[in-house]
Amino acid sequence: MAERLLTLKETAEYLRLSPGALYTQRYRGEKPGALGIRVGRRLLFRPSDIDRFLDERLEESELATDWWD
């Protein structure tokens, strides 16, 4: 079964961003806004794509702090 897609508002709340920030990121081709899928007039997001983006950011953050050790 396909995963339930998140609306723009749900995704913004999950990421603690404004919907406008996601639209701006999409316009610029930046993640996570660029991960959105247009369905008619709606912009929807796969939770797995958002979670993967967050995991990548966490890994980048951990790598960046490793040089302090």
TILO-311413 format. One record per residue: residue number from 1; residue in three letters; chain; x, y, z of N, C-alpha, C, CB in turn. Coordinates in steps of 0.1 Angstrom, whole numbers, plus 5000, padded with zeros to 4 digits. Glycine has a CB too. Example, Ala and Ser with C-alpha at 12.3 -4.5 7.8 and 13.67 -1.06 7.14 Angstrom:
! residues 2
<r><k>1</k><r>ALA</r><c>A</c><n_c1>5132</n_c1><n_c2>4943</n_c2><n_c3>5078</n_c3><ca_c1>5123</ca_c1><ca_c2>4955</ca_c2><ca_c3>5078</ca_c3><c_c1>5132</c_c1><c_c2>4967</c_c2><c_c3>5078</c_c3><cb_c1>5113</cb_c1><cb_c2>4955</cb_c2><cb_c3>5090</cb_c3></r>
<r><k>2</k><r>SER</r><c>A</c><n_c1>5128</n_c1><n_c2>4978</n_c2><n_c3>5071</n_c3><ca_c1>5137</ca_c1><ca_c2>4989</ca_c2><ca_c3>5071</ca_c3><c_c1>5129</c_c1><c_c2>5000</c_c2><c_c3>5079</c_c3><cb_c1>5141</cb_c1><cb_c2>4994</cb_c2><cb_c3>5057</cb_c3></r>
! end
This chain:
! residues 69
<r><k>1</k><r>MET</r><c>A</c><n_c1>5008</n_c1><n_c2>4988</n_c2><n_c3>5000</n_c3><ca_c1>5000</ca_c1><ca_c2>5000</ca_c2><ca_c3>5000</ca_c3><c_c1>5009</c_c1><c_c2>5013</c_c2><c_c3>5000</c_c3><cb_c1>4990</cb_c1><cb_c2>5000</cb_c2><cb_c3>5012</cb_c3></r>
<r><k>2</k><r>ALA</r><c>A</c><n_c1>5005</n_c1><n_c2>5022</n_c2><n_c3>4992</n_c3><ca_c1>5013</ca_c1><ca_c2>5035</ca_c2><ca_c3>4991</ca_c3><c_c1>5012</c_c1><c_c2>5043</c_c2><c_c3>5004</c_c3><cb_c1>5008</cb_c1><cb_c2>5043</cb_c2><cb_c3>4979</cb_c3></r>
<r><k>3</k><r>GLU</r><c>A</c><n_c1>5022</n_c1><n_c2>5050</n_c2><n_c3>5007</n_c3><ca_c1>5022</ca_c1><ca_c2>5058</ca_c2><ca_c3>5020</ca_c3><c_c1>5013</c_c1><c_c2>5070</c_c2><c_c3>5017</c_c3><cb_c1>5036</cb_c1><cb_c2>5062</cb_c2><cb_c3>5024</cb_c3></r>
<r><k>4</k><r>ARG</r><c>A</c><n_c1>5007</n_c1><n_c2>5075</n_c2><n_c3>5028</n_c3><ca_c1>4999</ca_c1><ca_c2>5087</ca_c2><ca_c3>5028</ca_c3><c_c1>5008</c_c1><c_c2>5099</c_c2><c_c3>5025</c_c3><cb_c1>4991</cb_c1><cb_c2>5088</cb_c2><cb_c3>5041</cb_c3></r>
<r><k>5</k><r>LEU</r><c>A</c><n_c1>5004</n_c1><n_c2>5107</n_c2><n_c3>5016</n_c3><ca_c1>5012</ca_c1><ca_c2>5119</ca_c2><ca_c3>5013</ca_c3><c_c1>5008</c_c1><c_c2>5130</c_c2><c_c3>5023</c_c3><cb_c1>5009</cb_c1><cb_c2>5124</cb_c2><cb_c3>4999</cb_c3></r>
<r><k>6</k><r>LEU</r><c>A</c><n_c1>5017</n_c1><n_c2>5139</n_c2><n_c3>5026</n_c3><ca_c1>5015</ca_c1><ca_c2>5150</ca_c2><ca_c3>5035</ca_c3><c_c1>5012</c_c1><c_c2>5162</c_c2><c_c3>5027</c_c3><cb_c1>5027</cb_c1><cb_c2>5152</cb_c2><cb_c3>5044</cb_c3></r>
<r><k>7</k><r>THR</r><c>A</c><n_c1>5003</n_c1><n_c2>5170</n_c2><n_c3>5032</n_c3><ca_c1>5000</ca_c1><ca_c2>5183</ca_c2><ca_c3>5026</ca_c3><c_c1>5012</c_c1><c_c2>5193</c_c2><c_c3>5029</c_c3><cb_c1>4987</cb_c1><cb_c2>5189</cb_c2><cb_c3>5031</cb_c3></r>
<r><k>8</k><r>LEU</r><c>A</c><n_c1>5011</n_c1><n_c2>5204</n_c2><n_c3>5022</n_c3><ca_c1>5022</ca_c1><ca_c2>5215</ca_c2><ca_c3>5024</ca_c3><c_c1>5021</c_c1><c_c2>5219</c_c2><c_c3>5039</c_c3><cb_c1>5019</cb_c1><cb_c2>5227</cb_c2><cb_c3>5015</cb_c3></r>
<r><k>9</k><r>LYS</r><c>A</c><n_c1>5009</n_c1><n_c2>5221</n_c2><n_c3>5044</n_c3><ca_c1>5008</ca_c1><ca_c2>5226</ca_c2><ca_c3>5058</ca_c3><c_c1>5013</c_c1><c_c2>5215</c_c2><c_c3>5068</c_c3><cb_c1>4993</cb_c1><cb_c2>5229</cb_c2><cb_c3>5061</cb_c3></r>
<r><k>10</k><r>GLU</r><c>A</c><n_c1>5010</n_c1><n_c2>5202</n_c2><n_c3>5066</n_c3><ca_c1>5015</ca_c1><ca_c2>5192</ca_c2><ca_c3>5075</ca_c3><c_c1>5030</c_c1><c_c2>5191</c_c2><c_c3>5074</c_c3><cb_c1>5008</cb_c1><cb_c2>5178</cb_c2><cb_c3>5071</cb_c3></r>
<r><k>11</k><r>THR</r><c>A</c><n_c1>5035</n_c1><n_c2>5192</n_c2><n_c3>5062</n_c3><ca_c1>5050</ca_c1><ca_c2>5191</ca_c2><ca_c3>5061</ca_c3><c_c1>5057</c_c1><c_c2>5203</c_c2><c_c3>5068</c_c3><cb_c1>5054</cb_c1><cb_c2>5191</cb_c2><cb_c3>5046</cb_c3></r>
<r><k>12</k><r>ALA</r><c>A</c><n_c1>5051</n_c1><n_c2>5215</n_c2><n_c3>5066</n_c3><ca_c1>5057</ca_c1><ca_c2>5227</ca_c2><ca_c3>5072</ca_c3><c_c1>5056</c_c1><c_c2>5225</c_c2><c_c3>5087</c_c3><cb_c1>5049</cb_c1><cb_c2>5239</cb_c2><cb_c3>5068</cb_c3></r>
<r><k>13</k><r>GLU</r><c>A</c><n_c1>5045</n_c1><n_c2>5220</n_c2><n_c3>5093</n_c3><ca_c1>5044</ca_c1><ca_c2>5218</ca_c2><ca_c3>5107</ca_c3><c_c1>5054</c_c1><c_c2>5208</c_c2><c_c3>5112</c_c3><cb_c1>5030</cb_c1><cb_c2>5214</cb_c2><cb_c3>5111</cb_c3></r>
<r><k>14</k><r>TYR</r><c>A</c><n_c1>5056</n_c1><n_c2>5197</n_c2><n_c3>5104</n_c3><ca_c1>5065</ca_c1><ca_c2>5186</ca_c2><ca_c3>5108</ca_c3><c_c1>5080</c_c1><c_c2>5192</c_c2><c_c3>5109</c_c3><cb_c1>5064</cb_c1><cb_c2>5175</cb_c2><cb_c3>5098</cb_c3></r>
<r><k>15</k><r>LEU</r><c>A</c><n_c1>5083</n_c1><n_c2>5200</n_c2><n_c3>5099</n_c3><ca_c1>5097</ca_c1><ca_c2>5205</ca_c2><ca_c3>5098</ca_c3><c_c1>5098</c_c1><c_c2>5218</c_c2><c_c3>5106</c_c3><cb_c1>5100</cb_c1><cb_c2>5208</cb_c2><cb_c3>5084</cb_c3></r>
<r><k>16</k><r>ARG</r><c>A</c><n_c1>5087</n_c1><n_c2>5223</n_c2><n_c3>5112</n_c3><ca_c1>5087</ca_c1><ca_c2>5236</ca_c2><ca_c3>5119</ca_c3><c_c1>5092</c_c1><c_c2>5248</c_c2><c_c3>5110</c_c3><cb_c1>5096</cb_c1><cb_c2>5235</cb_c2><cb_c3>5131</cb_c3></r>
<r><k>17</k><r>LEU</r><c>A</c><n_c1>5087</n_c1><n_c2>5248</n_c2><n_c3>5098</n_c3><ca_c1>5090</ca_c1><ca_c2>5258</ca_c2><ca_c3>5088</ca_c3><c_c1>5076</c_c1><c_c2>5264</c_c2><c_c3>5084</c_c3><cb_c1>5097</cb_c1><cb_c2>5253</cb_c2><cb_c3>5076</cb_c3></r>
<r><k>18</k><r>SER</r><c>A</c><n_c1>5077</n_c1><n_c2>5276</n_c2><n_c3>5078</n_c3><ca_c1>5064</ca_c1><ca_c2>5281</ca_c2><ca_c3>5073</ca_c3><c_c1>5061</c_c1><c_c2>5275</c_c2><c_c3>5059</c_c3><cb_c1>5065</cb_c1><cb_c2>5297</cb_c2><cb_c3>5072</cb_c3></r>
<r><k>19</k><r>PRO</r><c>A</c><n_c1>5049</n_c1><n_c2>5275</n_c2><n_c3>5055</n_c3><ca_c1>5046</ca_c1><ca_c2>5270</ca_c2><ca_c3>5041</ca_c3><c_c1>5053</c_c1><c_c2>5279</c_c2><c_c3>5031</c_c3><cb_c1>5031</cb_c1><cb_c2>5270</cb_c2><cb_c3>5039</cb_c3></r>
<r><k>20</k><r>GLY</r><c>A</c><n_c1>5054</n_c1><n_c2>5292</n_c2><n_c3>5034</n_c3><ca_c1>5061</ca_c1><ca_c2>5301</ca_c2><ca_c3>5024</ca_c3><c_c1>5076</c_c1><c_c2>5297</c_c2><c_c3>5023</c_c3><cb_c1>5060</cb_c1><cb_c2>5315</cb_c2><cb_c3>5029</cb_c3></r>
<r><k>21</k><r>ALA</r><c>A</c><n_c1>5082</n_c1><n_c2>5292</n_c2><n_c3>5033</n_c3><ca_c1>5096</ca_c1><ca_c2>5288</ca_c2><ca_c3>5032</ca_c3><c_c1>5097</c_c1><c_c2>5276</c_c2><c_c3>5023</c_c3><cb_c1>5102</cb_c1><cb_c2>5285</cb_c2><cb_c3>5047</cb_c3></r>
<r><k>22</k><r>LEU</r><c>A</c><n_c1>5088</n_c1><n_c2>5267</n_c2><n_c3>5024</n_c3><ca_c1>5088</ca_c1><ca_c2>5255</ca_c2><ca_c3>5015</ca_c3><c_c1>5086</c_c1><c_c2>5259</c_c2><c_c3>5001</c_c3><cb_c1>5078</cb_c1><cb_c2>5245</cb_c2><cb_c3>5020</cb_c3></r>
<r><k>23</k><r>TYR</r><c>A</c><n_c1>5077</n_c1><n_c2>5268</n_c2><n_c3>4998</n_c3><ca_c1>5075</ca_c1><ca_c2>5273</ca_c2><ca_c3>4985</ca_c3><c_c1>5087</c_c1><c_c2>5280</c_c2><c_c3>4979</c_c3><cb_c1>5063</cb_c1><cb_c2>5283</cb_c2><cb_c3>4984</cb_c3></r>
<r><k>24</k><r>THR</r><c>A</c><n_c1>5094</n_c1><n_c2>5288</n_c2><n_c3>4987</n_c3><ca_c1>5106</ca_c1><ca_c2>5294</ca_c2><ca_c3>4983</ca_c3><c_c1>5117</c_c1><c_c2>5284</c_c2><c_c3>4980</c_c3><cb_c1>5111</cb_c1><cb_c2>5304</cb_c2><cb_c3>4994</cb_c3></r>
<r><k>25</k><r>GLN</r><c>A</c><n_c1>5119</n_c1><n_c2>5274</n_c2><n_c3>4989</n_c3><ca_c1>5129</ca_c1><ca_c2>5264</ca_c2><ca_c3>4986</ca_c3><c_c1>5125</c_c1><c_c2>5256</c_c2><c_c3>4973</c_c3><cb_c1>5129</cb_c1><cb_c2>5254</cb_c2><cb_c3>4998</cb_c3></r>
<r><k>26</k><r>ARG</r><c>A</c><n_c1>5113</n_c1><n_c2>5254</n_c2><n_c3>4971</n_c3><ca_c1>5109</ca_c1><ca_c2>5247</ca_c2><ca_c3>4958</ca_c3><c_c1>5112</c_c1><c_c2>5255</c_c2><c_c3>4946</c_c3><cb_c1>5094</cb_c1><cb_c2>5243</cb_c2><cb_c3>4958</cb_c3></r>
<r><k>27</k><r>TYR</r><c>A</c><n_c1>5109</n_c1><n_c2>5268</n_c2><n_c3>4947</n_c3><ca_c1>5112</ca_c1><ca_c2>5277</ca_c2><ca_c3>4936</ca_c3><c_c1>5127</c_c1><c_c2>5277</c_c2><c_c3>4933</c_c3><cb_c1>5107</cb_c1><cb_c2>5291</cb_c2><cb_c3>4939</cb_c3></r>
<r><k>28</k><r>ARG</r><c>A</c><n_c1>5135</n_c1><n_c2>5277</n_c2><n_c3>4943</n_c3><ca_c1>5150</ca_c1><ca_c2>5277</ca_c2><ca_c3>4942</ca_c3><c_c1>5156</c_c1><c_c2>5264</c_c2><c_c3>4939</c_c3><cb_c1>5156</cb_c1><cb_c2>5283</cb_c2><cb_c3>4954</cb_c3></r>
<r><k>29</k><r>GLY</r><c>A</c><n_c1>5148</n_c1><n_c2>5253</n_c2><n_c3>4939</n_c3><ca_c1>5153</ca_c1><ca_c2>5240</ca_c2><ca_c3>4937</ca_c3><c_c1>5160</c_c1><c_c2>5234</c_c2><c_c3>4949</c_c3><cb_c1>5162</cb_c1><cb_c2>5240</cb_c2><cb_c3>4925</cb_c3></r>
<r><k>30</k><r>GLU</r><c>A</c><n_c1>5158</n_c1><n_c2>5239</n_c2><n_c3>4961</n_c3><ca_c1>5164</ca_c1><ca_c2>5235</ca_c2><ca_c3>4973</ca_c3><c_c1>5156</c_c1><c_c2>5225</c_c2><c_c3>4981</c_c3><cb_c1>5168</cb_c1><cb_c2>5247</cb_c2><cb_c3>4982</cb_c3></r>
<r><k>31</k><r>LYS</r><c>A</c><n_c1>5162</n_c1><n_c2>5216</n_c2><n_c3>4988</n_c3><ca_c1>5155</ca_c1><ca_c2>5206</ca_c2><ca_c3>4996</ca_c3><c_c1>5152</c_c1><c_c2>5213</c_c2><c_c3>5009</c_c3><cb_c1>5162</cb_c1><cb_c2>5193</cb_c2><cb_c3>4998</cb_c3></r>
<r><k>32</k><r>PRO</r><c>A</c><n_c1>5141</n_c1><n_c2>5210</n_c2><n_c3>5016</n_c3><ca_c1>5131</ca_c1><ca_c2>5200</ca_c2><ca_c3>5013</ca_c3><c_c1>5120</c_c1><c_c2>5204</c_c2><c_c3>5004</c_c3><cb_c1>5126</cb_c1><cb_c2>5195</cb_c2><cb_c3>5026</cb_c3></r>
<r><k>33</k><r>GLY</r><c>A</c><n_c1>5119</n_c1><n_c2>5217</n_c2><n_c3>5001</n_c3><ca_c1>5108</ca_c1><ca_c2>5222</ca_c2><ca_c3>4993</ca_c3><c_c1>5108</c_c1><c_c2>5215</c_c2><c_c3>4979</c_c3><cb_c1>5109</cb_c1><cb_c2>5236</cb_c2><cb_c3>4991</cb_c3></r>
<r><k>34</k><r>ALA</r><c>A</c><n_c1>5120</n_c1><n_c2>5212</n_c2><n_c3>4974</n_c3><ca_c1>5121</ca_c1><ca_c2>5206</ca_c2><ca_c3>4960</ca_c3><c_c1>5116</c_c1><c_c2>5192</c_c2><c_c3>4960</c_c3><cb_c1>5135</cb_c1><cb_c2>5207</cb_c2><cb_c3>4955</cb_c3></r>
<r><k>35</k><r>LEU</r><c>A</c><n_c1>5114</n_c1><n_c2>5186</n_c2><n_c3>4972</n_c3><ca_c1>5109</ca_c1><ca_c2>5172</ca_c2><ca_c3>4972</ca_c3><c_c1>5094</c_c1><c_c2>5171</c_c2><c_c3>4970</c_c3><cb_c1>5112</cb_c1><cb_c2>5166</cb_c2><cb_c3>4986</cb_c3></r>
<r><k>36</k><r>GLY</r><c>A</c><n_c1>5087</n_c1><n_c2>5182</n_c2><n_c3>4970</n_c3><ca_c1>5072</ca_c1><ca_c2>5182</ca_c2><ca_c3>4968</ca_c3><c_c1>5068</c_c1><c_c2>5177</c_c2><c_c3>4954</c_c3><cb_c1>5067</cb_c1><cb_c2>5196</cb_c2><cb_c3>4970</cb_c3></r>
<r><k>37</k><r>ILE</r><c>A</c><n_c1>5056</n_c1><n_c2>5171</n_c2><n_c3>4954</n_c3><ca_c1>5050</ca_c1><ca_c2>5165</ca_c2><ca_c3>4942</ca_c3><c_c1>5038</c_c1><c_c2>5173</c_c2><c_c3>4939</c_c3><cb_c1>5047</cb_c1><cb_c2>5150</cb_c2><cb_c3>4944</cb_c3></r>
<r><k>38</k><r>ARG</r><c>A</c><n_c1>5037</n_c1><n_c2>5179</n_c2><n_c3>4927</n_c3><ca_c1>5025</ca_c1><ca_c2>5186</ca_c2><ca_c3>4923</ca_c3><c_c1>5014</c_c1><c_c2>5176</c_c2><c_c3>4919</c_c3><cb_c1>5028</cb_c1><cb_c2>5196</cb_c2><cb_c3>4911</cb_c3></r>
<r><k>39</k><r>VAL</r><c>A</c><n_c1>5002</n_c1><n_c2>5177</n_c2><n_c3>4925</n_c3><ca_c1>4991</ca_c1><ca_c2>5169</ca_c2><ca_c3>4922</ca_c3><c_c1>4979</c_c1><c_c2>5179</c_c2><c_c3>4920</c_c3><cb_c1>4987</cb_c1><cb_c2>5158</cb_c2><cb_c3>4933</cb_c3></r>
<r><k>40</k><r>GLY</r><c>A</c><n_c1>4977</n_c1><n_c2>5182</n_c2><n_c3>4907</n_c3><ca_c1>4967</ca_c1><ca_c2>5193</ca_c2><ca_c3>4904</ca_c3><c_c1>4973</c_c1><c_c2>5206</c_c2><c_c3>4909</c_c3><cb_c1>4954</cb_c1><cb_c2>5190</cb_c2><cb_c3>4911</cb_c3></r>
<r><k>41</k><r>ARG</r><c>A</c><n_c1>4966</n_c1><n_c2>5213</n_c2><n_c3>4918</n_c3><ca_c1>4971</ca_c1><ca_c2>5226</ca_c2><ca_c3>4924</ca_c3><c_c1>4978</c_c1><c_c2>5224</c_c2><c_c3>4937</c_c3><cb_c1>4959</cb_c1><cb_c2>5235</cb_c2><cb_c3>4925</cb_c3></r>
<r><k>42</k><r>ARG</r><c>A</c><n_c1>4977</n_c1><n_c2>5211</n_c2><n_c3>4942</n_c3><ca_c1>4983</ca_c1><ca_c2>5209</ca_c2><ca_c3>4955</ca_c3><c_c1>4997</c_c1><c_c2>5204</c_c2><c_c3>4955</c_c3><cb_c1>4975</cb_c1><cb_c2>5198</cb_c2><cb_c3>4962</cb_c3></r>
<r><k>43</k><r>LEU</r><c>A</c><n_c1>5005</n_c1><n_c2>5208</n_c2><n_c3>4965</n_c3><ca_c1>5019</ca_c1><ca_c2>5204</ca_c2><ca_c3>4966</ca_c3><c_c1>5019</c_c1><c_c2>5194</c_c2><c_c3>4978</c_c3><cb_c1>5028</cb_c1><cb_c2>5216</cb_c2><cb_c3>4969</cb_c3></r>
<r><k>44</k><r>LEU</r><c>A</c><n_c1>5023</n_c1><n_c2>5181</n_c2><n_c3>4975</n_c3><ca_c1>5023</ca_c1><ca_c2>5170</ca_c2><ca_c3>4985</ca_c3><c_c1>5037</c_c1><c_c2>5165</c_c2><c_c3>4986</c_c3><cb_c1>5013</cb_c1><cb_c2>5159</cb_c2><cb_c3>4981</cb_c3></r>
<r><k>45</k><r>PHE</r><c>A</c><n_c1>5039</n_c1><n_c2>5159</n_c2><n_c3>4998</n_c3><ca_c1>5052</ca_c1><ca_c2>5154</ca_c2><ca_c3>5001</ca_c3><c_c1>5051</c_c1><c_c2>5139</c_c2><c_c3>5007</c_c3><cb_c1>5059</cb_c1><cb_c2>5163</cb_c2><cb_c3>5012</cb_c3></r>
<r><k>46</k><r>ARG</r><c>A</c><n_c1>5060</n_c1><n_c2>5131</n_c2><n_c3>5003</n_c3><ca_c1>5061</ca_c1><ca_c2>5117</ca_c2><ca_c3>5008</ca_c3><c_c1>5069</c_c1><c_c2>5118</c_c2><c_c3>5022</c_c3><cb_c1>5069</cb_c1><cb_c2>5108</cb_c2><cb_c3>4998</cb_c3></r>
<r><k>47</k><r>PRO</r><c>A</c><n_c1>5063</n_c1><n_c2>5113</n_c2><n_c3>5032</n_c3><ca_c1>5070</ca_c1><ca_c2>5113</ca_c2><ca_c3>5045</ca_c3><c_c1>5084</c_c1><c_c2>5106</c_c2><c_c3>5044</c_c3><cb_c1>5061</cb_c1><cb_c2>5106</cb_c2><cb_c3>5055</cb_c3></r>
<r><k>48</k><r>SER</r><c>A</c><n_c1>5085</n_c1><n_c2>5096</n_c2><n_c3>5036</n_c3><ca_c1>5098</ca_c1><ca_c2>5089</ca_c2><ca_c3>5035</ca_c3><c_c1>5109</c_c1><c_c2>5098</c_c2><c_c3>5029</c_c3><cb_c1>5097</cb_c1><cb_c2>5076</cb_c2><cb_c3>5027</cb_c3></r>
<r><k>49</k><r>ASP</r><c>A</c><n_c1>5105</n_c1><n_c2>5107</n_c2><n_c3>5020</n_c3><ca_c1>5114</ca_c1><ca_c2>5116</ca_c2><ca_c3>5014</ca_c3><c_c1>5119</c_c1><c_c2>5127</c_c2><c_c3>5024</c_c3><cb_c1>5108</cb_c1><cb_c2>5123</cb_c2><cb_c3>5001</cb_c3></r>
<r><k>50</k><r>ILE</r><c>A</c><n_c1>5109</n_c1><n_c2>5131</n_c2><n_c3>5032</n_c3><ca_c1>5113</ca_c1><ca_c2>5141</ca_c2><ca_c3>5042</ca_c3><c_c1>5122</c_c1><c_c2>5135</c_c2><c_c3>5053</c_c3><cb_c1>5100</cb_c1><cb_c2>5147</cb_c2><cb_c3>5049</cb_c3></r>
<r><k>51</k><r>ASP</r><c>A</c><n_c1>5118</n_c1><n_c2>5123</n_c2><n_c3>5057</n_c3><ca_c1>5127</ca_c1><ca_c2>5116</ca_c2><ca_c3>5067</ca_c3><c_c1>5141</c_c1><c_c2>5114</c_c2><c_c3>5062</c_c3><cb_c1>5120</cb_c1><cb_c2>5103</cb_c2><cb_c3>5071</cb_c3></r>
<r><k>52</k><r>ARG</r><c>A</c><n_c1>5142</n_c1><n_c2>5110</n_c2><n_c3>5049</n_c3><ca_c1>5155</ca_c1><ca_c2>5107</ca_c2><ca_c3>5043</ca_c3><c_c1>5163</c_c1><c_c2>5120</c_c2><c_c3>5043</c_c3><cb_c1>5153</cb_c1><cb_c2>5102</cb_c2><cb_c3>5029</cb_c3></r>
<r><k>53</k><r>PHE</r><c>A</c><n_c1>5157</n_c1><n_c2>5131</n_c2><n_c3>5039</n_c3><ca_c1>5163</ca_c1><ca_c2>5144</ca_c2><ca_c3>5039</ca_c3><c_c1>5168</c_c1><c_c2>5148</c_c2><c_c3>5053</c_c3><cb_c1>5153</cb_c1><cb_c2>5155</cb_c2><cb_c3>5034</cb_c3></r>
<r><k>54</k><r>LEU</r><c>A</c><n_c1>5160</n_c1><n_c2>5146</n_c2><n_c3>5063</n_c3><ca_c1>5164</ca_c1><ca_c2>5148</ca_c2><ca_c3>5077</ca_c3><c_c1>5176</c_c1><c_c2>5139</c_c2><c_c3>5081</c_c3><cb_c1>5153</cb_c1><cb_c2>5147</cb_c2><cb_c3>5087</cb_c3></r>
<r><k>55</k><r>ASP</r><c>A</c><n_c1>5176</n_c1><n_c2>5127</n_c2><n_c3>5077</n_c3><ca_c1>5187</ca_c1><ca_c2>5118</ca_c2><ca_c3>5080</ca_c3><c_c1>5200</c_c1><c_c2>5122</c_c2><c_c3>5074</c_c3><cb_c1>5183</cb_c1><cb_c2>5103</cb_c2><cb_c3>5076</cb_c3></r>
<r><k>56</k><r>GLU</r><c>A</c><n_c1>5199</n_c1><n_c2>5127</n_c2><n_c3>5061</n_c3><ca_c1>5211</ca_c1><ca_c2>5132</ca_c2><ca_c3>5054</ca_c3><c_c1>5216</c_c1><c_c2>5144</c_c2><c_c3>5061</c_c3><cb_c1>5207</cb_c1><cb_c2>5135</cb_c2><cb_c3>5039</cb_c3></r>
<r><k>57</k><r>ARG</r><c>A</c><n_c1>5207</n_c1><n_c2>5153</n_c2><n_c3>5066</n_c3><ca_c1>5212</ca_c1><ca_c2>5165</ca_c2><ca_c3>5072</ca_c3><c_c1>5219</c_c1><c_c2>5162</c_c2><c_c3>5086</c_c3><cb_c1>5200</cb_c1><cb_c2>5175</cb_c2><cb_c3>5075</cb_c3></r>
<r><k>58</k><r>LEU</r><c>A</c><n_c1>5213</n_c1><n_c2>5152</n_c2><n_c3>5093</n_c3><ca_c1>5219</ca_c1><ca_c2>5148</ca_c2><ca_c3>5105</ca_c3><c_c1>5233</c_c1><c_c2>5142</c_c2><c_c3>5103</c_c3><cb_c1>5210</cb_c1><cb_c2>5137</cb_c2><cb_c3>5112</cb_c3></r>
<r><k>59</k><r>GLU</r><c>A</c><n_c1>5234</n_c1><n_c2>5134</n_c2><n_c3>5093</n_c3><ca_c1>5248</ca_c1><ca_c2>5128</ca_c2><ca_c3>5090</ca_c3><c_c1>5258</c_c1><c_c2>5139</c_c2><c_c3>5086</c_c3><cb_c1>5247</cb_c1><cb_c2>5118</cb_c2><cb_c3>5078</cb_c3></r>
<r><k>60</k><r>GLU</r><c>A</c><n_c1>5253</n_c1><n_c2>5149</n_c2><n_c3>5078</n_c3><ca_c1>5262</ca_c1><ca_c2>5160</ca_c2><ca_c3>5075</ca_c3><c_c1>5266</c_c1><c_c2>5168</c_c2><c_c3>5087</c_c3><cb_c1>5255</cb_c1><cb_c2>5169</cb_c2><cb_c3>5065</cb_c3></r>
<r><k>61</k><r>SER</r><c>A</c><n_c1>5257</n_c1><n_c2>5170</n_c2><n_c3>5096</n_c3><ca_c1>5259</ca_c1><ca_c2>5177</ca_c2><ca_c3>5108</ca_c3><c_c1>5269</c_c1><c_c2>5169</c_c2><c_c3>5117</c_c3><cb_c1>5246</cb_c1><cb_c2>5179</cb_c2><cb_c3>5116</cb_c3></r>
<r><k>62</k><r>GLU</r><c>A</c><n_c1>5268</n_c1><n_c2>5156</n_c2><n_c3>5118</n_c3><ca_c1>5277</ca_c1><ca_c2>5148</ca_c2><ca_c3>5126</ca_c3><c_c1>5291</c_c1><c_c2>5148</c_c2><c_c3>5120</c_c3><cb_c1>5272</cb_c1><cb_c2>5134</cb_c2><cb_c3>5127</cb_c3></r>
<r><k>63</k><r>LEU</r><c>A</c><n_c1>5292</n_c1><n_c2>5148</n_c2><n_c3>5107</n_c3><ca_c1>5305</ca_c1><ca_c2>5148</ca_c2><ca_c3>5100</ca_c3><c_c1>5311</c_c1><c_c2>5161</c_c2><c_c3>5102</c_c3><cb_c1>5303</cb_c1><cb_c2>5145</cb_c2><cb_c3>5085</cb_c3></r>
<r><k>64</k><r>ALA</r><c>A</c><n_c1>5304</n_c1><n_c2>5172</n_c2><n_c3>5102</n_c3><ca_c1>5309</ca_c1><ca_c2>5185</ca_c2><ca_c3>5104</ca_c3><c_c1>5315</c_c1><c_c2>5187</c_c2><c_c3>5118</c_c3><cb_c1>5299</cb_c1><cb_c2>5196</cb_c2><cb_c3>5101</cb_c3></r>
<r><k>65</k><r>THR</r><c>A</c><n_c1>5309</n_c1><n_c2>5181</n_c2><n_c3>5128</n_c3><ca_c1>5314</ca_c1><ca_c2>5183</ca_c2><ca_c3>5141</ca_c3><c_c1>5325</c_c1><c_c2>5173</c_c2><c_c3>5145</c_c3><cb_c1>5302</cb_c1><cb_c2>5181</cb_c2><cb_c3>5151</cb_c3></r>
<r><k>66</k><r>ASP</r><c>A</c><n_c1>5327</n_c1><n_c2>5163</n_c2><n_c3>5137</n_c3><ca_c1>5337</ca_c1><ca_c2>5153</ca_c2><ca_c3>5140</ca_c3><c_c1>5351</c_c1><c_c2>5159</c_c2><c_c3>5140</c_c3><cb_c1>5337</cb_c1><cb_c2>5142</cb_c2><cb_c3>5129</cb_c3></r>
<r><k>67</k><r>TRP</r><c>A</c><n_c1>5353</n_c1><n_c2>5169</n_c2><n_c3>5132</n_c3><ca_c1>5367</ca_c1><ca_c2>5175</ca_c2><ca_c3>5132</ca_c3><c_c1>5370</c_c1><c_c2>5182</c_c2><c_c3>5145</c_c3><cb_c1>5368</cb_c1><cb_c2>5185</cb_c2><cb_c3>5120</cb_c3></r>
<r><k>68</k><r>TRP</r><c>A</c><n_c1>5361</n_c1><n_c2>5185</n_c2><n_c3>5154</n_c3><ca_c1>5363</ca_c1><ca_c2>5191</ca_c2><ca_c3>5167</ca_c3><c_c1>5370</c_c1><c_c2>5181</c_c2><c_c3>5176</c_c3><cb_c1>5351</cb_c1><cb_c2>5196</cb_c2><cb_c3>5173</cb_c3></r>
<r><k>69</k><r>ASP</r><c>A</c><n_c1>5367</n_c1><n_c2>5168</n_c2><n_c3>5174</n_c3><ca_c1>5372</ca_c1><ca_c2>5158</ca_c2><ca_c3>5183</ca_c3><c_c1>5387</c_c1><c_c2>5155</c_c2><c_c3>5182</c_c3><cb_c1>5365</cb_c1><cb_c2>5145</cb_c2><cb_c3>5181</cb_c3></r>
! end
